[in-house]
Amino acid sequence: MTGAAEEHRRVVPFSDAVEQLATTEGWETAYPHLDQAGEQALDALVAGLAHRNSRVRQWCAALLDHHADERCVPGLLRLLEDPVAAVRRHALHSIGCQPCKPSPLAIDAVPLLLDLATRDPSVRVRRAAAHLLGCQPPDARAAAGLRLVAGQDPDAKVRRNAHWALVQHSGDYVRVPACPLPGAG
């Protein structure tokens, strides 16, 4: 840790560090401070999920990827409806990525991820949701929804992520080309 970051850690209360996430300059010292604090900063991070500034909501959701527990679930769920796509994407990652957490969240992420993969207006959110579906334990609901996404999403990367996720859910899944090969049939 640099001298400036160490000094920041000693003097800045977690609630003030959350406020500093609103600016690029503040983020540079506040993000590592909050990340290193982990569970000690959890109450401030949960409060930051409801902040008026979208950058604060986004970075609090991102930090919860590694530090979330059950106290974080209601705030993260609310952020799945946030008007800012980057906020939704970080919230869905914090919900759908369980290996990074001290213990998995007790939440059925599959329906939430399917909803975002099929209806979110942001291509980046749909890409992340499709990928995170492949990180969930095998689930028939995920496989059914992923087949729809893999066949119908207008974005090639969303479809690619859905195909990858389908392989994770169904070992016998074989990708069918979108159009016939020249000279076939």
Contacts in CASP RR format, 6 or more apart in sequence:
PFRMAT RR
TARGET T0000
AUTHOR 0000-0000-0000
METHOD contacts of the structure
MODEL  1
MTGAAEEHRRVVPFSDAVEQLATTEGWETAYPHLDQAGEQALDALVAGLA
HRNSRVRQWCAALLDHHADERCVPGLLRLLEDPVAAVRRHALHSIGCQPC
KPSPLAIDAVPLLLDLATRDPSVRVRRAAAHLLGCQPPDARAAAGLRLVA
GQDPDAKVRRNAHWALVQHSGDYVRVPACPLPGAG
1 9 0 8 1.000
1 32 0 8 1.000
1 36 0 8 1.000
4 29 0 8 1.000
5 29 0 8 1.000
5 32 0 8 1.000
5 33 0 8 1.000
8 17 0 8 1.000
8 29 0 8 1.000
8 30 0 8 1.000
8 33 0 8 1.000
9 33 0 8 1.000
9 36 0 8 1.000
9 37 0 8 1.000
12 20 0 8 1.000
12 29 0 8 1.000
12 30 0 8 1.000
12 33 0 8 1.000
13 44 0 8 1.000
14 34 0 8 1.000
14 37 0 8 1.000
14 40 0 8 1.000
14 41 0 8 1.000
14 43 0 8 1.000
14 44 0 8 1.000
14 45 0 8 1.000
15 44 0 8 1.000
15 47 0 8 1.000
17 29 0 8 1.000
17 30 0 8 1.000
17 33 0 8 1.000
17 34 0 8 1.000
17 41 0 8 1.000
17 44 0 8 1.000
18 30 0 8 1.000
18 34 0 8 1.000
18 41 0 8 1.000
18 44 0 8 1.000
18 45 0 8 1.000
18 47 0 8 1.000
18 48 0 8 1.000
18 51 0 8 1.000
18 56 0 8 1.000
18 60 0 8 1.000
19 56 0 8 1.000
20 26 0 8 1.000
20 27 0 8 1.000
20 29 0 8 1.000
20 30 0 8 1.000
21 27 0 8 1.000
21 30 0 8 1.000
21 31 0 8 1.000
21 34 0 8 1.000
21 53 0 8 1.000
21 55 0 8 1.000
21 56 0 8 1.000
21 59 0 8 1.000
21 60 0 8 1.000
22 51 0 8 1.000
22 53 0 8 1.000
22 55 0 8 1.000
22 56 0 8 1.000
23 55 0 8 1.000
27 55 0 8 1.000
27 59 0 8 1.000
31 59 0 8 1.000
31 63 0 8 1.000
33 41 0 8 1.000
34 41 0 8 1.000
34 44 0 8 1.000
34 45 0 8 1.000
34 63 0 8 1.000
35 63 0 8 1.000
35 66 0 8 1.000
35 67 0 8 1.000
38 63 0 8 1.000
38 66 0 8 1.000
38 67 0 8 1.000
39 67 0 8 1.000
39 69 0 8 1.000
39 102 0 8 1.000
41 63 0 8 1.000
41 67 0 8 1.000
42 67 0 8 1.000
42 69 0 8 1.000
42 71 0 8 1.000
42 72 0 8 1.000
43 71 0 8 1.000
45 60 0 8 1.000
45 63 0 8 1.000
45 64 0 8 1.000
45 67 0 8 1.000
45 72 0 8 1.000
46 60 0 8 1.000
46 64 0 8 1.000
46 71 0 8 1.000
46 72 0 8 1.000
46 75 0 8 1.000
48 56 0 8 1.000
48 57 0 8 1.000
48 60 0 8 1.000
49 57 0 8 1.000
49 60 0 8 1.000
49 61 0 8 1.000
49 64 0 8 1.000
49 72 0 8 1.000
49 75 0 8 1.000
49 76 0 8 1.000
49 78 0 8 1.000
49 79 0 8 1.000
49 91 0 8 1.000
50 57 0 8 1.000
50 75 0 8 1.000
50 78 0 8 1.000
51 57 0 8 1.000
51 60 0 8 1.000
54 82 0 8 1.000
54 83 0 8 1.000
54 84 0 8 1.000
54 86 0 8 1.000
54 87 0 8 1.000
57 79 0 8 1.000
57 82 0 8 1.000
57 84 0 8 1.000
57 87 0 8 1.000
58 84 0 8 1.000
58 86 0 8 1.000
58 87 0 8 1.000
58 90 0 8 1.000
59 90 0 8 1.000
61 76 0 8 1.000
61 79 0 8 1.000
61 87 0 8 1.000
61 90 0 8 1.000
61 91 0 8 1.000
61 93 0 8 1.000
61 94 0 8 1.000
62 90 0 8 1.000
62 93 0 8 1.000
62 94 0 8 1.000
64 72 0 8 1.000
64 76 0 8 1.000
64 94 0 8 1.000
65 90 0 8 1.000
65 93 0 8 1.000
65 94 0 8 1.000
65 97 0 8 1.000
65 100 0 8 1.000
65 101 0 8 1.000
66 100 0 8 1.000
66 101 0 8 1.000
67 101 0 8 1.000
67 102 0 8 1.000
68 76 0 8 1.000
68 94 0 8 1.000
68 101 0 8 1.000
68 105 0 8 1.000
69 101 0 8 1.000
69 102 0 8 1.000
69 103 0 8 1.000
69 105 0 8 1.000
70 105 0 8 1.000
70 106 0 8 1.000
72 94 0 8 1.000
72 105 0 8 1.000
73 95 0 8 1.000
73 105 0 8 1.000
73 106 0 8 1.000
73 107 0 8 1.000
75 91 0 8 1.000
76 91 0 8 1.000
76 94 0 8 1.000
76 95 0 8 1.000
77 91 0 8 1.000
77 95 0 8 1.000
77 112 0 8 1.000
79 87 0 8 1.000
79 88 0 8 1.000
79 90 0 8 1.000
79 91 0 8 1.000
80 88 0 8 1.000
80 91 0 8 1.000
80 92 0 8 1.000
80 95 0 8 1.000
80 112 0 8 1.000
80 116 0 8 1.000
81 88 0 8 1.000
82 88 0 8 1.000
82 91 0 8 1.000
85 120 0 8 1.000
85 121 0 8 1.000
85 122 0 8 1.000
85 124 0 8 1.000
85 125 0 8 1.000
86 124 0 8 1.000
88 116 0 8 1.000
88 120 0 8 1.000
88 122 0 8 1.000
88 125 0 8 1.000
89 122 0 8 1.000
89 124 0 8 1.000
89 125 0 8 1.000
89 128 0 8 1.000
92 112 0 8 1.000
92 113 0 8 1.000
92 116 0 8 1.000
92 125 0 8 1.000
92 128 0 8 1.000
92 129 0 8 1.000
92 132 0 8 1.000
93 128 0 8 1.000
93 132 0 8 1.000
95 105 0 8 1.000
95 107 0 8 1.000
95 109 0 8 1.000
95 112 0 8 1.000
95 113 0 8 1.000
96 109 0 8 1.000
96 112 0 8 1.000
96 113 0 8 1.000
96 132 0 8 1.000
96 135 0 8 1.000
96 136 0 8 1.000
97 132 0 8 1.000
97 135 0 8 1.000
98 104 0 8 1.000
98 105 0 8 1.000
98 109 0 8 1.000
98 135 0 8 1.000
99 135 0 8 1.000
109 132 0 8 1.000
109 136 0 8 1.000
110 133 0 8 1.000
110 136 0 8 1.000
110 139 0 8 1.000
110 141 0 8 1.000
110 142 0 8 1.000
111 141 0 8 1.000
113 129 0 8 1.000
113 132 0 8 1.000
113 133 0 8 1.000
113 136 0 8 1.000
113 142 0 8 1.000
114 129 0 8 1.000
114 133 0 8 1.000
114 141 0 8 1.000
114 142 0 8 1.000
114 145 0 8 1.000
114 146 0 8 1.000
116 125 0 8 1.000
116 126 0 8 1.000
116 128 0 8 1.000
116 129 0 8 1.000
117 126 0 8 1.000
117 129 0 8 1.000
117 130 0 8 1.000
117 133 0 8 1.000
117 145 0 8 1.000
117 146 0 8 1.000
117 149 0 8 1.000
117 153 0 8 1.000
117 158 0 8 1.000
117 162 0 8 1.000
118 126 0 8 1.000
118 145 0 8 1.000
118 148 0 8 1.000
118 149 0 8 1.000
120 126 0 8 1.000
120 129 0 8 1.000
123 155 0 8 1.000
123 157 0 8 1.000
123 158 0 8 1.000
126 149 0 8 1.000
126 153 0 8 1.000
126 155 0 8 1.000
126 158 0 8 1.000
127 155 0 8 1.000
127 157 0 8 1.000
127 158 0 8 1.000
127 161 0 8 1.000
130 146 0 8 1.000
130 149 0 8 1.000
130 153 0 8 1.000
130 158 0 8 1.000
130 161 0 8 1.000
130 162 0 8 1.000
130 165 0 8 1.000
131 161 0 8 1.000
131 164 0 8 1.000
131 165 0 8 1.000
133 142 0 8 1.000
133 146 0 8 1.000
133 162 0 8 1.000
133 165 0 8 1.000
133 169 0 8 1.000
134 142 0 8 1.000
134 146 0 8 1.000
134 164 0 8 1.000
134 165 0 8 1.000
134 168 0 8 1.000
134 169 0 8 1.000
135 165 0 8 1.000
135 168 0 8 1.000
136 142 0 8 1.000
136 169 0 8 1.000
138 168 0 8 1.000
138 169 0 8 1.000
138 170 0 8 1.000
139 169 0 8 1.000
140 169 0 8 1.000
142 165 0 8 1.000
142 169 0 8 1.000
143 166 0 8 1.000
143 169 0 8 1.000
143 170 0 8 1.000
143 173 0 8 1.000
146 162 0 8 1.000
146 165 0 8 1.000
146 166 0 8 1.000
146 169 0 8 1.000
147 162 0 8 1.000
147 166 0 8 1.000
149 158 0 8 1.000
149 159 0 8 1.000
149 162 0 8 1.000
150 159 0 8 1.000
150 162 0 8 1.000
150 163 0 8 1.000
150 166 0 8 1.000
150 175 0 8 1.000
151 159 0 8 1.000
151 162 0 8 1.000
151 178 0 8 1.000
153 159 0 8 1.000
153 162 0 8 1.000
163 173 0 8 1.000
163 175 0 8 1.000
166 173 0 8 1.000
166 175 0 8 1.000
167 173 0 8 1.000
END
